């Protein structure tokens, strides 16, 4: 068993919800590892934005800025 923060079972469920079925355990594990890597990348960038903003708690804006830096679509919540 791997120490991934994203369980391969979760990726299998997500794949099924978008119409992809019968993903092997090996593929699900590889995807889980890649998702974890990408999450860590974004978190690291968000920490840098937090420090540059001189605050001690990470905000959603820090995460959004990190996502934008990586050209990942950010969905804004409307009030």
C-alpha positions in Angstrom: 0.0 0.0 0.0 1.2 3.4 -0.9 1.3 6.5 1.3 -0.5 8.7 -1.2 -2.8 11.4 0.1 -5.2 10.7 -2.8 -6.4 7.1 -2.6 -6.5 5.2 -5.9 -10.1 4.2 -5.1 -11.1 7.9 -5.2 -9.6 8.2 -8.7 -11.4 5.2 -9.9 -14.7 6.7 -8.6 -13.9 10.1 -10.3 -13.1 8.3 -13.5 -16.4 6.4 -13.5 -18.3 9.6 -12.9 -16.9 11.0 -16.2 -17.6 7.8 -18.1 -14.2 6.0 -17.9 -14.6 2.5 -16.5 -12.4 -0.4 -15.8 -9.2 1.5 -14.8 -6.6 -0.9 -13.5 -5.2 -0.6 -10.0 -1.8 0.2 -11.4 -3.1 3.1 -13.5 -5.2 4.4 -10.7 -2.1 4.3 -8.4 0.0 6.2 -11.0 -2.7 8.8 -11.4 -3.0 9.2 -7.7 0.8 9.8 -7.4 0.6 12.4 -10.2 -2.4 14.2 -8.6 -0.5 14.3 -5.3 2.6 15.7 -7.0 0.5 18.5 -8.7 -1.2 19.3 -5.4 2.2 19.7 -3.7 3.4 22.0 -6.6 0.4 24.3 -6.2 0.7 24.3 -2.4 4.3 25.2 -2.6 3.5 28.1 -5.0 0.7 29.2 -2.7 3.1 29.3 0.2 5.3 31.6 -1.7 2.4 33.9 -2.5 1.5 33.9 1.2 5.0 34.9 2.2 5.2 37.6 -0.4 1.9 39.0 0.9 3.4 39.0 4.4 0.6 37.1 6.1 0.8 34.0 8.2 -2.3 32.2 7.0 -2.8 30.9 3.5 -5.8 32.4 1.8 -7.9 31.2 -1.2 -6.3 34.1 -3.1 -2.9 32.6 -2.5 -4.1 29.3 -4.0 -5.9 31.0 -6.9 -2.7 33.0 -7.7 -0.7 29.7 -7.6 -3.2 28.1 -10.0 -3.1 31.1 -12.3 0.7 30.9 -12.3 0.5 27.3 -13.6 -2.2 28.3 -16.2 -4.9 26.3 -14.4 -8.4 27.6 -14.7 -9.6 29.1 -11.5 -13.4 29.2 -10.8 -14.4 32.3 -8.9 -17.2 32.0 -6.4 -19.9 34.7 -6.6 -21.6 36.1 -3.5 
